[in-house]
Amino acid sequence: MKNTPIRSGSRLIFLSVGSMILGVLFIDIYGIIIKFLGDSYSTNQVVLFRNLFAIIPLLTLIFYTNENLNIFKKITKKFVILCSIRGLCFLFMNVFYFIAINNMDFATASTLTFSATFFIVILSIFFLNDKVGIYRWSAVIIGFIGVAMIMKPTNDIFSYYSVYPLMVGFLYSIAIIILKFIPDYNSTAKIQFYSLISSIIGAVILLAITFDNIVIKSFNDLLMLVSIGILGGSAGILFIYAYRLIEASKLAVFEYLAIPSSFFLGWFFFDEFPIDQLFPGVLGIVLAGMIIIWRDKKKKRTLKVSKKVY
């Protein structure tokens, strides 16, 4: 009986890490599918499928957790506005990410999206009044140096498309910050539902005003387009599930598995091998992320000690 808490804690860690790794894999797989379909269908059309069919795993979660009635309760104007902004952030994250991976090496585009970590630190200063010390500022500087080394703005290798993954990171950081302003009594499923509805409406409008609609060429293409939404929606749920099981500081490091994963998949499926572009800049991005994770973990320990003392 004495070992029960330890076993229970180990089980939570395995579940959360497994969910995170599976989510990362789903993101990479749907990125590969998008790159395969990039020459056949417009970005806005793929974005519509990505958002529309993400509703399937979300509705499954809502019914599984008995949230089917609660998502329509306590709906305030502030809640709708915040979810709508969050949904639009995810919509344009999809647009920019899809453009990037269709015009860049898969691993390079994926790696640059990790700039979100640094944007979250910066935005938290202005919107959450967080105090950022020397460690996190050092991490931000190191991270952006790493990003600049990958982008190589003064080199012939530089591509304007490399700005798009940075925009993905920036929009993701906004979506994270917005969560801090949504009251805690709103469940994750409820927030995701209204954010996704906003993304779907935005995707329909984008497609309508750009006239990018193309007839689906085959049943296999249709299956791949649908799978993009299901995989993307499932990945989002897996990430949320993972972060709710254990502390973010213990789990965030596993997100960086997406870097070697995207590199391997890009090499395997598209014969891409962007070693010269990624190194040594990728080391700066990973190091900066590790510093932020370490600092957040240390800060939480300090707070726990101070609570015990006082």
C-alpha positions as CSV (number, residue, x, y, z in Angstrom):
1,M,0.0,0.0,0.0
2,K,2.9,2.3,0.6
3,N,3.9,2.2,-3.0
4,T,0.5,3.2,-4.3
5,P,1.1,7.0,-4.5
6,I,4.4,6.4,-6.3
7,R,2.8,4.0,-8.8
8,S,-0.1,6.4,-9.3
9,G,2.4,9.3,-9.9
10,S,4.4,7.2,-12.3
11,R,1.2,6.2,-14.2
12,L,0.3,9.9,-14.6
13,I,3.7,10.7,-15.9
14,F,3.6,7.8,-18.5
15,L,0.1,8.9,-19.5
16,S,1.0,12.5,-20.0
17,V,4.3,11.9,-21.7
18,G,2.6,9.3,-24.0
19,S,-0.2,11.8,-24.8
20,M,2.3,14.5,-25.6
21,I,4.4,12.2,-27.9
22,L,1.3,11.0,-29.7
23,G,0.1,14.6,-30.1
24,V,3.5,15.6,-31.6
25,L,3.3,12.6,-34.0
26,F,-0.2,13.5,-35.1
27,I,0.9,17.1,-35.8
28,D,3.9,15.9,-37.9
29,I,1.7,13.3,-39.8
30,Y,-0.9,15.9,-40.8
31,G,1.9,18.3,-41.8
32,I,3.3,15.6,-44.1
33,I,-0.2,15.1,-45.6
34,I,-0.5,18.8,-46.2
35,K,2.8,18.9,-47.9
36,F,1.7,16.1,-50.2
37,L,-1.5,17.9,-51.1
38,G,0.1,21.3,-51.3
39,D,0.3,21.4,-55.1
40,S,-3.2,20.0,-55.6
41,Y,-5.4,22.2,-53.4
42,S,-5.3,25.8,-52.1
43,T,-4.2,26.7,-48.6
44,N,-7.6,28.1,-47.7
45,Q,-9.4,24.9,-48.8
46,V,-7.1,22.7,-46.8
47,V,-7.5,25.1,-43.8
48,L,-11.3,24.6,-44.0
49,F,-11.0,20.8,-43.8
50,R,-8.5,21.2,-41.0
51,N,-10.9,23.2,-38.9
52,L,-14.2,21.6,-40.0
53,F,-13.3,18.0,-39.3
54,A,-11.5,18.8,-36.0
55,I,-15.0,19.0,-34.6
56,I,-15.2,15.2,-34.7
57,P,-12.6,14.5,-31.9
58,L,-13.9,17.5,-30.0
59,L,-17.5,16.4,-30.0
60,T,-16.3,12.9,-29.0
61,L,-14.6,14.5,-26.0
62,I,-17.6,16.6,-25.1
63,F,-20.0,13.6,-25.0
64,Y,-17.4,11.4,-23.3
65,T,-17.0,13.9,-20.5
66,N,-20.8,14.7,-20.3
67,E,-20.1,18.3,-21.3
68,N,-22.8,18.3,-24.0
69,L,-25.2,20.5,-22.0
70,N,-22.7,22.6,-20.0
71,I,-21.1,24.1,-23.2
72,F,-24.3,26.1,-23.6
73,K,-24.5,27.4,-20.1
74,K,-23.0,30.6,-18.6
75,I,-22.2,32.1,-22.0
76,T,-21.1,35.7,-21.5
77,K,-20.2,38.4,-24.1
78,K,-16.6,38.4,-22.8
79,F,-16.3,34.7,-23.2
80,V,-17.6,34.7,-26.8
81,I,-15.3,37.5,-27.8
82,L,-12.2,35.9,-26.2
83,C,-13.0,32.5,-27.8
84,S,-13.6,34.2,-31.1
85,I,-10.2,35.9,-31.0
86,R,-8.6,32.7,-30.0
87,G,-10.3,30.8,-32.8
88,L,-9.1,33.4,-35.3
89,C,-5.6,33.0,-34.0
90,F,-5.7,29.3,-34.7
91,L,-7.3,29.9,-38.1
92,F,-4.4,32.1,-39.3
93,M,-1.9,29.8,-37.5
94,N,-3.1,27.1,-39.9
95,V,-2.9,29.4,-42.9
96,F,0.7,30.5,-42.1
97,Y,1.9,27.1,-41.1
98,F,0.5,25.5,-44.3
99,I,2.1,28.1,-46.5
100,A,5.4,27.6,-44.7
101,I,5.6,23.8,-44.9
102,N,4.6,23.9,-48.6
103,N,7.4,26.3,-49.5
104,M,10.1,25.4,-47.0
105,D,11.9,22.3,-45.7
106,F,9.5,20.6,-43.4
107,A,11.9,20.4,-40.4
108,T,12.9,24.1,-40.8
109,A,9.3,25.3,-40.8
110,S,8.4,23.2,-37.8
111,T,11.5,24.2,-35.8
112,L,10.8,28.0,-36.3
113,T,7.3,27.6,-34.8
114,F,9.1,27.0,-31.4
115,S,9.6,30.8,-31.3
116,A,6.2,30.7,-29.5
117,T,8.0,30.1,-26.2
118,F,9.8,33.4,-26.4
119,F,6.7,35.3,-27.6
120,I,4.8,34.0,-24.6
121,V,7.4,35.4,-22.2
122,I,7.3,38.8,-23.9
123,L,3.5,39.1,-24.1
124,S,3.2,38.0,-20.5
125,I,5.0,41.1,-19.5
126,F,2.6,43.4,-21.2
127,F,-0.7,41.6,-20.6
128,L,-0.2,39.6,-17.4
129,N,2.3,42.0,-15.6
130,D,4.7,39.1,-15.2
131,K,8.2,40.0,-13.9
132,V,10.8,38.6,-16.2
133,G,14.3,38.2,-14.7
134,I,17.7,37.8,-16.2
135,Y,17.3,34.0,-16.9
136,R,14.2,34.3,-19.0
137,W,15.5,37.4,-20.8
138,S,18.7,35.5,-21.5
139,A,16.6,32.6,-22.9
140,V,14.6,35.0,-25.1
141,I,17.8,36.5,-26.5
142,I,19.5,33.1,-27.1
143,G,16.3,31.8,-28.7
144,F,15.9,34.6,-31.1
145,I,19.6,34.4,-32.0
146,G,18.9,30.7,-32.8
147,V,16.0,31.7,-35.0
148,A,18.0,34.3,-36.8
149,M,20.8,31.7,-37.5
150,I,18.2,29.4,-39.0
151,M,16.5,32.1,-41.1
152,K,19.9,33.5,-42.2
153,P,18.5,36.9,-43.3
154,T,21.9,38.1,-44.7
155,N,22.4,34.9,-46.7
156,D,21.3,33.7,-50.1
157,I,19.5,30.8,-48.3
158,F,17.1,33.3,-46.7
159,S,13.5,32.9,-47.7
160,Y,10.6,35.3,-46.9
161,Y,8.5,32.2,-46.2
162,S,10.5,31.7,-43.0
163,V,8.6,34.6,-41.5
164,Y,5.4,32.6,-41.6
165,P,6.5,30.0,-38.9
166,L,7.4,33.0,-36.7
167,M,3.8,34.3,-37.2
168,V,2.5,30.9,-36.2
169,G,4.5,31.2,-33.0
170,F,3.3,34.7,-32.3
171,L,-0.4,33.8,-32.8
172,Y,0.0,30.7,-30.7
173,S,1.4,32.8,-27.8
174,I,-1.6,35.2,-28.1
175,A,-4.0,32.2,-27.9
176,I,-2.2,31.0,-24.7
177,I,-2.3,34.4,-23.1
178,I,-6.1,34.7,-23.9
179,L,-6.7,31.6,-21.8
180,K,-5.6,33.6,-18.7
181,F,-8.5,35.9,-19.1
182,I,-11.2,33.2,-19.5
183,P,-12.8,32.4,-16.1
184,D,-11.8,29.0,-14.6
185,Y,-15.4,27.7,-14.4
186,N,-15.4,27.3,-18.2
187,S,-14.2,23.8,-19.1
188,T,-11.5,23.1,-21.7
189,A,-14.0,21.4,-24.0
190,K,-16.3,24.4,-23.8
191,I,-13.4,26.8,-24.6
192,Q,-12.2,24.6,-27.5
193,F,-15.8,24.3,-28.9
194,Y,-16.4,28.0,-29.2
195,S,-12.9,28.7,-30.4
196,L,-13.2,26.0,-33.1
197,I,-16.6,27.4,-34.2
198,S,-15.0,30.8,-34.7
199,S,-12.1,29.1,-36.7
200,I,-14.6,27.3,-38.9
201,I,-16.7,30.4,-39.7
202,G,-13.4,32.3,-40.5
203,A,-12.2,29.5,-42.8
204,V,-15.5,29.5,-44.7
205,I,-15.3,33.3,-45.2
206,L,-11.7,33.0,-46.3
207,L,-12.5,30.4,-48.9
208,A,-15.6,32.3,-50.1
209,I,-13.7,35.6,-50.6
210,T,-10.7,34.1,-52.3
211,F,-12.5,31.7,-54.7
212,D,-10.0,29.0,-54.0
213,N,-12.5,26.2,-54.1
214,I,-11.2,23.2,-56.1
215,V,-13.1,20.0,-56.8
216,I,-11.7,17.1,-54.8
217,K,-9.9,14.9,-57.3
218,S,-10.3,11.5,-55.7
219,F,-11.7,9.6,-52.8
220,N,-8.1,9.2,-51.4
221,D,-7.6,12.9,-51.4
222,L,-10.9,13.4,-49.6
223,L,-9.8,10.9,-46.9
224,M,-6.5,12.7,-46.5
225,L,-8.2,16.1,-46.2
226,V,-10.6,14.7,-43.6
227,S,-7.7,13.1,-41.7
228,I,-6.0,16.5,-41.4
229,G,-8.8,17.8,-39.3
230,I,-9.2,14.6,-37.2
231,L,-5.4,14.4,-36.6
232,G,-5.1,18.1,-35.8
233,G,-8.1,18.1,-33.5
234,S,-7.0,15.0,-31.7
235,A,-3.5,16.5,-31.2
236,G,-5.0,19.5,-29.6
237,I,-7.0,17.4,-27.2
238,L,-4.0,15.2,-26.4
239,F,-1.9,18.3,-25.5
240,I,-4.5,19.6,-23.2
241,Y,-5.0,16.2,-21.6
242,A,-1.2,15.9,-21.1
243,Y,-0.8,19.3,-19.5
244,R,-3.7,18.7,-17.1
245,L,-2.2,15.5,-15.7
246,I,1.2,16.9,-14.6
247,E,3.0,20.3,-14.3
248,A,3.8,22.0,-17.6
249,S,7.5,22.4,-16.5
250,K,7.8,18.6,-16.3
251,L,6.2,18.0,-19.7
252,A,7.2,20.9,-22.0
253,V,10.6,19.4,-22.8
254,F,8.9,16.6,-24.7
255,E,7.4,19.1,-27.1
256,Y,11.0,19.4,-28.5
257,L,10.7,15.8,-29.8
258,A,8.9,17.5,-32.7
259,I,12.2,18.8,-34.0
260,P,14.0,15.5,-34.6
261,S,10.6,13.9,-35.6
262,S,10.0,16.5,-38.3
263,F,13.6,16.2,-39.5
264,F,13.3,12.5,-39.9
265,L,9.9,12.6,-41.6
266,G,11.0,15.4,-44.0
267,W,14.1,13.3,-44.9
268,F,12.0,10.1,-45.3
269,F,9.1,11.4,-47.4
270,F,10.7,14.4,-49.3
271,D,14.4,13.7,-49.3
272,E,15.0,16.9,-47.3
273,F,18.2,17.2,-45.3
274,P,18.5,20.8,-44.1
275,I,21.4,20.2,-41.7
276,D,23.2,23.4,-42.8
277,Q,20.1,25.5,-42.3
278,L,19.1,24.1,-38.9
279,F,22.5,24.0,-37.2
280,P,23.7,25.5,-35.0
281,G,20.6,27.7,-34.7
282,V,18.3,24.9,-33.5
283,L,20.6,24.4,-30.5
284,G,19.9,28.0,-29.5
285,I,16.2,27.5,-29.7
286,V,16.3,24.2,-27.6
287,L,18.7,25.7,-25.1
288,A,16.4,28.8,-24.6
289,G,13.4,26.6,-24.1
290,M,15.2,24.5,-21.6
291,I,16.2,27.6,-19.6
292,I,12.6,28.8,-19.5
293,I,11.4,25.4,-18.4
294,W,14.1,25.2,-15.7
295,R,13.4,28.7,-14.5
296,D,9.6,28.1,-14.3
297,K,10.2,24.9,-12.4
298,K,12.6,26.5,-9.9
299,K,10.1,29.4,-9.4
300,K,7.3,27.0,-8.5
301,R,9.5,25.2,-6.0
302,T,10.4,28.6,-4.4
303,L,6.7,29.4,-4.1
304,K,5.9,26.0,-2.5
305,V,8.7,26.6,0.1
306,S,7.5,30.1,0.9
307,K,3.9,28.8,1.4
308,K,5.2,26.2,3.8
309,V,7.2,28.8,5.8
310,Y,4.4,31.3,6.1
